[in-house]
């Protein structure tokens, strides 16, 4: 048995395969060789670029536009920040898997592991809070009014980050660079197997299955409420809006579960059956880790597809501002800018889908060609 146990946090993806202690001390995993090294780097780079760009855009539109500062969007803002920080650790994961060792030192190992774990707890806690908010909005729309307020949502968000940090204190204390495998991982005291098993069950319960139970319970109560209230629930504009928001949150939760479930299954199975160390199993494990990062890339796309406000805000940032300068040659401060701005904002900051944003760019010729 190896002197140092290779047992990562189920959230901390910055580690080498295998995920738990079982490897012989003389066997150091070298999971990525040859063409797989290049594929690993390309996949990681793609996920990182898409994830950072999408979440930066989501953060910008919520922070920039006053009408986007709703209760749900404040939680989405925190989810996007957590996704952004989580993806920021991907280059470290990729470097370790390509080189098969951790080259960044002990301090950065602890920082990356802590940030990695904390942001993932924050993500699932945000989804849980969003689900509870949906329950209050649908089942108790009147009584929950004073609690469903942006100021309250901001306070809850701060509490979520604080609780996440407390939960990951074991990672802060025990993460370091292992001497045996020279990998960034968890180094447990004796008895190592007991600590490793307890920690995996601890994080799986608090960081996945426990919150998932609360989330499912919330939506079960929502379904019961909608069924009992009949079709009248869909007639008012407010009810239709609430249904759209609820649908968006449900889809975000489902995608999160699909992206993270394989990783937790692998870690829990490895507690019962020792997963053999090979290129195939290393590839499967790395795929499950990349899938968790892909979830952070998918969220901004879900916001754009499922929320009219996000979709129109994204269009306003990506289409109007870029093409207005590109087509007309209008720069900030140009005399023609106010006239173009007046035209593009005639229908308000959130025009209806299919509005003439892009077509209106170029209505007025540049007076100074």
LUMKE-395856 format. One record per residue (C-alpha): residue number from 1; residue in three letters; x, y negated, z negated. Coordinates in nm, 3 decimals, decimal comma, always signed. Each point is the difference from the previous one (the first is absolute). Layout:
<sites>
SITE	NUM	ALA	X	Y	Z
...
</sites>
This chain:
<sites>
SITE	1	UNK	+0,000	+0,000	+0,000
SITE	2	UNK	+0,128	-0,345	+0,087
SITE	3	UNK	+0,118	-0,215	-0,286
SITE	4	UNK	-0,209	-0,294	+0,125
SITE	5	UNK	-0,354	+0,055	+0,111
SITE	6	UNK	-0,115	-0,140	+0,328
SITE	7	UNK	-0,351	-0,097	-0,101
SITE	8	UNK	-0,130	-0,322	+0,149
SITE	9	UNK	-0,293	-0,205	-0,101
SITE	10	UNK	-0,296	+0,108	+0,208
SITE	11	UNK	-0,028	-0,367	+0,092
SITE	12	UNK	+0,368	-0,068	+0,051
SITE	13	UNK	+0,078	+0,100	+0,354
SITE	14	UNK	+0,360	-0,120	-0,003
SITE	15	UNK	+0,146	+0,342	-0,053
SITE	16	UNK	+0,130	+0,302	+0,179
SITE	17	UNK	-0,167	+0,336	+0,035
SITE	18	UNK	-0,083	+0,213	-0,199
SITE	19	UNK	-0,250	-0,176	-0,224
SITE	20	UNK	+0,065	+0,209	-0,309
SITE	21	UNK	+0,273	+0,195	-0,173
SITE	22	UNK	+0,074	+0,335	+0,151
SITE	23	UNK	+0,297	-0,038	+0,227
SITE	24	UNK	+0,326	+0,171	-0,079
SITE	25	UNK	+0,273	-0,238	-0,102
SITE	26	UNK	+0,212	+0,099	+0,297
SITE	27	UNK	-0,280	-0,077	+0,243
SITE	28	UNK	-0,037	-0,365	+0,081
SITE	29	UNK	-0,285	-0,073	+0,233
SITE	30	UNK	+0,088	-0,139	+0,338
SITE	31	UNK	-0,350	-0,020	+0,151
SITE	32	UNK	+0,066	-0,222	+0,299
SITE	33	UNK	+0,254	+0,085	+0,264
SITE	34	UNK	+0,053	-0,080	+0,367
SITE	35	UNK	-0,303	-0,128	+0,190
SITE	36	UNK	-0,217	+0,011	-0,312
SITE	37	UNK	+0,215	-0,275	-0,149
SITE	38	UNK	-0,083	-0,234	+0,287
SITE	39	UNK	-0,369	+0,097	-0,014
SITE	40	UNK	-0,005	-0,069	-0,374
SITE	41	UNK	+0,150	-0,345	+0,050
SITE	42	UNK	-0,238	-0,089	+0,287
SITE	43	UNK	-0,312	+0,113	-0,185
SITE	44	UNK	+0,105	-0,185	-0,313
SITE	45	UNK	+0,084	-0,317	+0,194
SITE	46	UNK	-0,336	+0,006	+0,179
SITE	47	UNK	-0,194	+0,049	-0,323
SITE	48	UNK	+0,199	-0,275	-0,172
SITE	49	UNK	-0,046	-0,260	+0,277
SITE	50	UNK	-0,372	+0,070	+0,046
SITE	51	UNK	-0,064	+0,010	-0,374
SITE	52	UNK	+0,189	-0,317	-0,084
SITE	53	UNK	-0,157	-0,194	+0,289
SITE	54	UNK	-0,355	+0,116	-0,074
SITE	55	UNK	+0,010	-0,057	-0,373
SITE	56	UNK	+0,171	-0,338	+0,040
SITE	57	UNK	-0,283	-0,103	+0,230
SITE	58	UNK	-0,262	+0,121	-0,249
SITE	59	UNK	+0,168	-0,188	-0,285
SITE	60	UNK	+0,023	-0,316	+0,210
SITE	61	UNK	-0,366	-0,014	+0,104
SITE	62	UNK	-0,127	+0,058	-0,355
SITE	63	UNK	+0,235	-0,262	-0,144
SITE	64	UNK	-0,055	-0,249	+0,284
SITE	65	UNK	-0,378	-0,006	+0,043
SITE	66	UNK	-0,228	-0,103	-0,286
SITE	67	UNK	-0,295	+0,207	+0,125
SITE	68	UNK	+0,214	+0,314	-0,019
SITE	69	UNK	+0,045	-0,033	-0,376
SITE	70	UNK	-0,289	+0,229	-0,093
SITE	71	UNK	+0,015	+0,253	-0,284
SITE	72	UNK	+0,060	+0,294	+0,234
SITE	73	UNK	+0,263	-0,188	+0,199
SITE	74	UNK	+0,192	-0,092	-0,315
SITE	75	UNK	+0,034	+0,370	-0,074
SITE	76	UNK	+0,094	+0,059	+0,364
SITE	77	UNK	+0,266	-0,270	-0,038
SITE	78	UNK	+0,154	+0,188	-0,292
SITE	79	UNK	-0,024	+0,326	+0,195
SITE	80	UNK	+0,180	-0,163	+0,293
SITE	81	UNK	+0,275	-0,134	-0,229
SITE	82	UNK	+0,043	+0,348	-0,149
SITE	83	UNK	+0,014	+0,153	+0,350
SITE	84	UNK	+0,257	-0,257	+0,107
SITE	85	UNK	+0,227	+0,070	-0,298
SITE	86	UNK	-0,042	+0,374	+0,046
SITE	87	UNK	+0,102	-0,016	+0,366
SITE	88	UNK	+0,300	-0,213	-0,098
SITE	89	UNK	+0,146	+0,312	-0,162
SITE	90	UNK	-0,020	+0,202	+0,323
SITE	91	UNK	+0,346	-0,102	+0,130
SITE	92	UNK	+0,154	+0,142	-0,319
SITE	93	UNK	-0,189	+0,328	+0,040
SITE	94	UNK	+0,104	+0,027	+0,364
SITE	95	UNK	+0,365	-0,075	-0,076
SITE	96	UNK	+0,013	+0,268	-0,269
SITE	97	UNK	-0,166	+0,261	+0,219
SITE	98	UNK	+0,223	-0,077	+0,298
SITE	99	UNK	+0,324	-0,007	-0,202
SITE	100	UNK	-0,114	+0,270	-0,247
SITE	101	UNK	+0,125	-0,211	-0,292
SITE	102	UNK	-0,082	-0,329	-0,176
SITE	103	UNK	+0,256	-0,270	+0,091
SITE	104	UNK	-0,154	-0,300	-0,182
SITE	105	UNK	+0,106	+0,055	-0,360
SITE	106	UNK	-0,175	+0,066	-0,330
SITE	107	UNK	-0,162	-0,341	-0,057
SITE	108	UNK	-0,166	-0,018	+0,341
SITE	109	UNK	-0,112	+0,361	-0,039
SITE	110	UNK	-0,190	-0,093	-0,315
SITE	111	UNK	-0,147	-0,313	+0,159
SITE	112	UNK	-0,121	+0,184	+0,310
SITE	113	UNK	-0,144	+0,292	-0,196
SITE	114	UNK	-0,182	-0,234	-0,240
SITE	115	UNK	-0,141	-0,221	+0,277
SITE	116	UNK	-0,098	+0,306	+0,203
SITE	117	UNK	-0,191	+0,159	-0,288
SITE	118	UNK	-0,154	-0,322	-0,126
SITE	119	UNK	-0,139	-0,105	+0,336
SITE	120	UNK	-0,164	+0,338	+0,054
SITE	121	UNK	-0,169	-0,009	-0,338
SITE	122	UNK	-0,110	-0,353	+0,081
SITE	123	UNK	-0,146	+0,117	+0,332
SITE	124	UNK	-0,217	+0,273	-0,149
SITE	125	UNK	-0,101	-0,221	-0,292
SITE	126	UNK	-0,104	-0,276	+0,244
SITE	127	UNK	-0,209	+0,250	+0,195
SITE	128	UNK	-0,161	+0,111	-0,325
SITE	129	UNK	-0,080	-0,357	-0,100
SITE	130	UNK	-0,140	-0,068	+0,347
SITE	131	UNK	-0,224	+0,306	-0,029
SITE	132	UNK	-0,127	-0,111	-0,342
SITE	133	UNK	-0,065	-0,344	+0,149
SITE	134	UNK	-0,202	+0,161	+0,280
SITE	135	UNK	-0,199	+0,192	-0,260
SITE	136	UNK	-0,080	-0,321	-0,187
SITE	137	UNK	-0,089	-0,188	+0,320
SITE	138	UNK	-0,240	+0,268	+0,126
SITE	139	UNK	-0,146	+0,153	-0,317
SITE	140	UNK	+0,000	-0,310	-0,225
SITE	141	UNK	-0,001	-0,296	+0,244
SITE	142	UNK	-0,153	-0,253	-0,243
SITE	143	UNK	+0,146	+0,100	-0,335
SITE	144	UNK	+0,353	+0,027	+0,144
SITE	145	UNK	+0,002	-0,353	+0,146
SITE	146	UNK	+0,200	-0,154	-0,283
SITE	147	UNK	+0,258	+0,280	+0,015
SITE	148	UNK	+0,034	+0,005	+0,379
SITE	149	UNK	+0,181	-0,332	+0,025
SITE	150	UNK	+0,337	-0,083	+0,162
SITE	151	UNK	+0,144	-0,122	-0,332
SITE	152	UNK	-0,091	+0,330	-0,165
SITE	153	UNK	+0,143	+0,193	+0,297
SITE	154	UNK	+0,330	-0,184	-0,037
SITE	155	UNK	+0,016	+0,088	-0,369
SITE	156	UNK	-0,080	+0,364	+0,073
SITE	157	UNK	+0,272	+0,005	+0,267
SITE	158	UNK	+0,260	-0,125	-0,248
SITE	159	UNK	-0,112	+0,271	-0,244
SITE	160	UNK	+0,036	+0,264	+0,274
SITE	161	UNK	+0,362	-0,096	+0,065
SITE	162	UNK	+0,076	-0,005	-0,373
SITE	163	UNK	-0,154	+0,344	-0,059
SITE	164	UNK	+0,189	+0,137	+0,300
SITE	165	UNK	+0,330	-0,115	-0,147
SITE	166	UNK	-0,079	+0,160	-0,338
SITE	167	UNK	-0,096	+0,328	+0,169
SITE	168	UNK	+0,331	+0,021	+0,190
SITE	169	UNK	+0,225	-0,065	-0,302
SITE	170	UNK	+0,129	+0,362	+0,020
SITE	171	UNK	+0,130	-0,084	+0,348
SITE	172	UNK	+0,174	-0,311	-0,131
SITE	173	UNK	+0,167	+0,204	-0,274
SITE	174	UNK	+0,094	+0,326	+0,174
SITE	175	UNK	+0,066	-0,089	+0,365
SITE	176	UNK	+0,367	-0,002	+0,105
SITE	177	UNK	+0,247	+0,142	+0,252
SITE	178	UNK	+0,055	+0,371	-0,057
SITE	179	UNK	+0,356	+0,122	-0,003
SITE	180	UNK	-0,079	+0,348	+0,136
SITE	181	UNK	-0,185	-0,106	+0,315
SITE	182	UNK	+0,103	-0,368	-0,005
SITE	183	UNK	-0,365	-0,091	+0,059
SITE	184	UNK	-0,221	-0,266	-0,155
SITE	185	UNK	-0,243	+0,191	-0,216
SITE	186	UNK	-0,131	+0,076	-0,348
SITE	187	UNK	+0,253	+0,132	-0,253
SITE	188	UNK	-0,186	+0,169	-0,285
SITE	189	UNK	+0,131	+0,095	-0,343
SITE	190	UNK	-0,023	+0,357	-0,124
SITE	191	UNK	-0,216	+0,198	+0,053
SITE	192	UNK	+0,007	-0,132	+0,356
SITE	193	UNK	-0,271	+0,225	+0,142
SITE	194	UNK	-0,247	-0,099	-0,269
SITE	195	UNK	+0,064	-0,371	+0,052
SITE	196	UNK	-0,024	+0,037	+0,378
SITE	197	UNK	-0,325	+0,195	-0,011
SITE	198	UNK	-0,156	-0,236	-0,253
SITE	199	UNK	+0,094	-0,304	+0,206
SITE	200	UNK	-0,141	+0,137	+0,324
SITE	201	UNK	-0,329	+0,085	-0,172
SITE	202	UNK	+0,003	-0,337	-0,177
SITE	203	UNK	+0,038	-0,201	+0,321
SITE	204	UNK	-0,237	+0,220	+0,199
SITE	205	UNK	-0,270	-0,045	-0,264
SITE	206	UNK	+0,042	-0,372	-0,066
SITE	207	UNK	+0,102	-0,098	+0,350
SITE	208	UNK	-0,224	+0,211	+0,223
SITE	209	UNK	-0,255	+0,251	-0,130
SITE	210	UNK	-0,123	-0,205	-0,297
SITE	211	UNK	-0,066	-0,318	+0,201
SITE	212	UNK	-0,143	+0,211	+0,282
SITE	213	UNK	-0,255	+0,147	-0,241
SITE	214	UNK	-0,109	-0,352	-0,105
SITE	215	UNK	-0,019	-0,109	+0,365
SITE	216	UNK	-0,216	+0,300	+0,096
SITE	217	UNK	-0,226	-0,061	-0,297
SITE	218	UNK	-0,051	-0,364	+0,103
SITE	219	UNK	-0,103	+0,093	+0,353
SITE	220	UNK	-0,222	+0,282	-0,121
SITE	221	UNK	-0,191	-0,253	-0,211
SITE	222	UNK	-0,013	-0,237	+0,297
SITE	223	UNK	-0,149	+0,271	+0,222
SITE	224	UNK	-0,259	+0,083	-0,265
SITE	225	UNK	-0,093	-0,366	-0,030
SITE	226	UNK	-0,031	-0,052	+0,376
SITE	227	UNK	-0,209	+0,317	+0,040
SITE	228	UNK	-0,234	-0,096	-0,283
SITE	229	UNK	-0,049	-0,357	+0,128
SITE	230	UNK	-0,104	+0,120	+0,347
SITE	231	UNK	+0,048	-0,173	+0,334
SITE	232	UNK	-0,084	-0,341	-0,144
SITE	233	UNK	+0,362	-0,030	-0,108
SITE	234	UNK	+0,106	-0,062	+0,359
SITE	235	UNK	-0,240	-0,282	+0,086
SITE	236	UNK	+0,164	-0,302	-0,160
SITE	237	UNK	+0,314	-0,165	+0,132
SITE	238	UNK	+0,168	+0,036	-0,339
SITE	239	UNK	-0,068	+0,374	-0,010
SITE	240	UNK	+0,141	+0,047	+0,348
SITE	241	UNK	+0,312	-0,191	-0,101
SITE	242	UNK	+0,042	+0,209	-0,316
SITE	243	UNK	-0,034	+0,317	+0,203
SITE	244	UNK	+0,274	-0,110	+0,239
SITE	245	UNK	+0,237	-0,080	-0,286
SITE	246	UNK	-0,082	+0,329	-0,172
SITE	247	UNK	+0,062	+0,192	+0,322
SITE	248	UNK	+0,339	-0,168	+0,040
SITE	249	UNK	+0,106	+0,087	-0,355
SITE	250	UNK	-0,118	+0,361	+0,044
SITE	251	UNK	+0,203	+0,041	+0,319
SITE	252	UNK	+0,310	-0,150	-0,165
SITE	253	UNK	-0,036	+0,244	-0,290
SITE	254	UNK	-0,051	+0,300	+0,230
SITE	255	UNK	+0,308	-0,086	+0,206
SITE	256	UNK	+0,202	-0,041	-0,320
SITE	257	UNK	-0,104	+0,345	-0,120
SITE	258	UNK	+0,076	+0,164	+0,335
SITE	259	UNK	+0,344	-0,160	+0,015
SITE	260	UNK	+0,101	+0,079	-0,359
SITE	261	UNK	-0,164	+0,339	-0,064
SITE	262	UNK	+0,266	+0,207	+0,188
SITE	263	UNK	+0,277	-0,154	-0,210
SITE	264	UNK	-0,172	+0,082	-0,329
SITE	265	UNK	-0,089	+0,350	+0,117
SITE	266	UNK	+0,364	+0,071	+0,084
SITE	267	UNK	+0,119	-0,122	-0,339
SITE	268	UNK	-0,263	+0,195	-0,193
SITE	269	UNK	+0,051	+0,319	+0,205
SITE	270	UNK	+0,372	-0,030	-0,065
SITE	271	UNK	-0,072	+0,023	-0,373
SITE	272	UNK	-0,145	+0,348	+0,050
SITE	273	UNK	+0,193	+0,133	+0,298
SITE	274	UNK	+0,358	-0,101	+0,075
SITE	275	UNK	+0,002	-0,149	+0,350
SITE	276	UNK	+0,300	+0,142	+0,190
SITE	277	UNK	+0,253	-0,252	+0,121
SITE	278	UNK	+0,023	-0,011	+0,379
SITE	279	UNK	-0,020	-0,240	+0,290
SITE	280	UNK	-0,367	+0,088	+0,052
SITE	281	UNK	-0,104	-0,061	-0,360
SITE	282	UNK	+0,211	-0,316	-0,011
SITE	283	UNK	-0,177	-0,123	+0,313
SITE	284	UNK	-0,343	+0,074	-0,149
SITE	285	UNK	+0,089	-0,181	-0,319
SITE	286	UNK	+0,138	-0,300	+0,187
SITE	287	UNK	-0,316	-0,010	+0,213
SITE	288	UNK	-0,214	-0,016	-0,315
SITE	289	UNK	+0,212	-0,289	-0,126
SITE	290	UNK	-0,019	-0,188	+0,332
SITE	291	UNK	-0,376	+0,059	+0,000
SITE	292	UNK	-0,023	-0,188	-0,330
SITE	293	UNK	+0,185	-0,293	+0,159
SITE	294	UNK	-0,227	+0,023	+0,303
SITE	295	UNK	-0,293	-0,066	-0,233
SITE	296	UNK	+0,148	-0,340	-0,075
SITE	297	UNK	+0,015	-0,066	+0,376
SITE	298	UNK	-0,358	+0,112	+0,055
SITE	299	UNK	-0,160	-0,231	-0,256
SITE	300	UNK	+0,041	-0,328	+0,197
SITE	301	UNK	-0,143	+0,174	+0,308
SITE	302	UNK	-0,299	+0,112	-0,206
SITE	303	UNK	-0,056	-0,355	-0,122
SITE	304	UNK	-0,005	-0,124	+0,359
SITE	305	UNK	-0,232	+0,272	+0,131
SITE	306	UNK	-0,245	+0,006	-0,291
SITE	307	UNK	-0,022	-0,363	-0,114
SITE	308	UNK	-0,133	-0,276	+0,226
SITE	309	UNK	+0,172	-0,268	-0,208
SITE	310	UNK	+0,337	+0,173	+0,014
SITE	311	UNK	-0,038	+0,069	+0,370
SITE	312	UNK	-0,080	-0,362	+0,084
SITE	313	UNK	+0,276	-0,126	-0,230
SITE	314	UNK	+0,251	+0,231	+0,166
SITE	315	UNK	-0,113	-0,125	+0,341
SITE	316	UNK	+0,034	-0,358	-0,113
SITE	317	UNK	+0,358	+0,054	-0,112
SITE	318	UNK	+0,115	+0,223	+0,286
SITE	319	UNK	-0,201	-0,140	+0,291
SITE	320	UNK	-0,085	-0,365	-0,046
SITE	321	UNK	+0,317	-0,131	-0,158
SITE	322	UNK	+0,237	+0,194	+0,221
SITE	323	UNK	-0,176	-0,045	+0,331
SITE	324	UNK	-0,083	-0,365	-0,062
SITE	325	UNK	+0,370	-0,083	-0,006
SITE	326	UNK	+0,090	+0,248	+0,271
SITE	327	UNK	-0,270	-0,099	+0,249
SITE	328	UNK	-0,014	-0,374	-0,056
SITE	329	UNK	+0,348	-0,065	-0,127
SITE	330	UNK	-0,161	-0,165	-0,305
SITE	331	UNK	+0,229	-0,027	-0,299
SITE	332	UNK	-0,085	-0,102	-0,355
SITE	333	UNK	-0,048	-0,374	-0,003
SITE	334	UNK	-0,072	-0,030	+0,373
SITE	335	UNK	-0,270	-0,262	+0,078
SITE	336	UNK	-0,213	+0,263	+0,173
SITE	337	UNK	-0,005	+0,232	-0,304
SITE	338	UNK	-0,299	-0,163	-0,176
SITE	339	UNK	-0,213	+0,030	+0,313
SITE	340	UNK	+0,081	+0,370	+0,038
SITE	341	UNK	-0,054	+0,063	-0,371
SITE	342	UNK	-0,341	-0,166	+0,021
SITE	343	UNK	-0,098	+0,226	+0,285
SITE	344	UNK	+0,121	+0,325	-0,157
SITE	345	UNK	-0,162	-0,072	-0,337
SITE	346	UNK	-0,334	-0,127	+0,129
SITE	347	UNK	-0,182	+0,307	-0,128
SITE	348	UNK	+0,172	-0,002	-0,340
SITE	349	UNK	+0,303	+0,186	-0,129
SITE	350	UNK	-0,158	+0,340	+0,058
SITE	351	UNK	-0,170	+0,003	+0,343
SITE	352	UNK	-0,213	+0,292	+0,106
SITE	353	UNK	+0,166	+0,301	+0,165
SITE	354	UNK	+0,069	-0,058	+0,365
SITE	355	UNK	+0,031	-0,375	-0,055
SITE	356	UNK	+0,189	-0,202	+0,259
SITE	357	UNK	+0,322	-0,045	-0,201
SITE	358	UNK	+0,240	+0,111	+0,267
SITE	359	UNK	-0,202	-0,141	+0,287
SITE	360	UNK	-0,017	-0,343	-0,164
SITE	361	UNK	+0,375	-0,014	-0,022
SITE	362	UNK	+0,092	-0,206	+0,302
SITE	363	UNK	-0,330	-0,190	+0,036
SITE	364	UNK	+0,193	-0,325	-0,028
SITE	365	UNK	+0,309	-0,043	+0,215
SITE	366	UNK	+0,316	-0,120	-0,166
SITE	367	UNK	+0,010	-0,381	+0,043
SITE	368	UNK	+0,380	+0,007	-0,005
SITE	369	UNK	+0,101	+0,274	+0,245
</sites>
